[in-house]
């Protein structure tokens, strides 16, 4: 899975890399036009998800917000006294 796609999934709140065990959120993202699902007719079954143009556009717009959130969490962690 590409780094950008993995980042988009993580930013969307999917905190796992076991994508075939989380079909609900991915199916919702597919229904919303954010990801494209391609099922390969092989054994074991292989499903590949990729961002659509809309998903890439949304990911680009959310990236600054995600970056801000990560910086904020780092500042909060630095402000906490060591235990």
N, C-alpha and C positions, 0 to 999 in steps of 0.2 A: 504494500500500500504506500502511495506517495506521501511525502512529508506534509504537503499542503492539505491533502485529503484527511490525513490523520489529525492535523491541527484543527481543521474545520469540525471534525467529529468531536474532538475534545472540547472545543469552544462551544459546541452545541449541547454540552452536558453529558456526553457519552464517555464515561470514565473507564472504559474497558477496550481491549484490543481484540476481544473474542466477539467479533461482529455477528457471527451466525447465532449467537446466544442472545442477541438483543434485536430481534426483528421488528419489534413494535416501533421504537423511535426511528429506525431507518425507513420503515414503511411510511411513517408519517412524513418524514423528510422527502421521500419519493413522491407522495401524494401532493406535497406542497411545491414540487418542482425543484427542490434543492439538490437532489441526487438522482442519478440514473442507475438502475439495477440491471445487470446483465447476468443471466444464469447460463452457465456452460453445461452442456449435456455430457458430463464425464462422471466417472466414479472414482473417488467420492465426489458428490455434487459440489460444484464450485460456483460461488456467487461473487461477482465483482461489483463494487459500488464506486462511482466516480461523481465528482461534482458537476452539475450542469453549469451553463453560463450564468444563470441566475444565482446558483449556489456560490460560484466564484465571486460574483459581484457582491453578494451579501457578506461573504467571508472577508473580502477586502474592506468593507465598511465597518465590520465588527472588530477587525484586528486592532485598531487604535483603542477601542474600549477595553478589549481583552488585555492589551499591554498596560493600560492605565490600572486595571484591576490587579494585575500581577505586581506592578510597582507599589501599589497601595498595600498589598499583603506583605511585601518585603519590608516596608516601613513599619507596619504594625508589629511584625516579628522582631525587628530590631529594637523597637520601643519596649518590648516585654522584658522584664528582668530575667536573667538566667536562673534556672532552678537547680 
